[in-house]
Amino acid sequence: MNSLGVIRVNLLIMGPPGAGKGTQAETLAQELQIINISTGDMFREAIRQGTEMGKKAREYMEMGELVPDSVVVGSTRERLSQPDCARGFLLDGFPRTVVQAEALEDMLETMGIVLDGVINIAVPREKLLERLMGRRICRNCGASYHLRYNKPKVENKCDACGGELYQREDDHEDVVRNRLFVYYKQTAPLIGYYFAKGVLREVDGARPIAEIFADLQAAVSGLPVAAPH
Ligand code: AMP
């Protein structure tokens, strides 16, 4: 049983690049005691390990393009069937296209699982460029910081593990601009897709991290799955 008083909860977290999805997803998944699945992290790990999937993903990621649906759908299906998803999951960064959303629906139906909620962290476009370009990541543990909004205590060092901070290749300006273009063209239509299904909850992401998290908690505890039985 988790803080919602339920055994299992299955969620998606969405938002444009730079909305703070990764940071929020990690904390929320911890609180709900569910597994956080980030397809971006999956690909970065595959690239680090030099796997076939990593090789395929790399060229797209470097340009700020989406990895083809066929690659993403297969690896996400495999990930969701692992035993550590039995208490539920928080998917971060998947689906990113309507084709992926439809594939997810099929996957979950086959597995006999219901999607309990989709949370969209909304941030105006003009804030996203600054957020993405100021982002720094720990080379060692992957923790995320921001040069202005979430500074590490010691410059260039991770608070959690002391690892060196670096700027992701795809957080450089030209790639960031393309990622935003791709987001509005291919991923933003999913907001309407999930709204029409009645599972969408929106959170204002243009605020401090702690306030956004409080809203996320409120959104999740208002989902039908959390209602007293
Ligand atoms: P993220 O860490 O979520 O910002 O993802 C980084 C990059 O990984 C994206 O810009 C895409 O190139 C790739 N990626 C992650 N998730 C997906 C997905 N669901 N579909 C296609 N590409 C993805």
Boltz pocket constraint, residues with backbone or C-beta under 6 A from the ligand:
constraints:
  - pocket:
      binder: B
      contacts: [[A, 17], [A, 39], [A, 40], [A, 41], [A, 43], [A, 57], [A, 60], [A, 61], [A, 64], [A, 65], [A, 66], [A, 67], [A, 68], [A, 72], [A, 92], [A, 93], [A, 94], [A, 95], [A, 96], [A, 100], [A, 170], [A, 179]]
      max_distance: 6.0
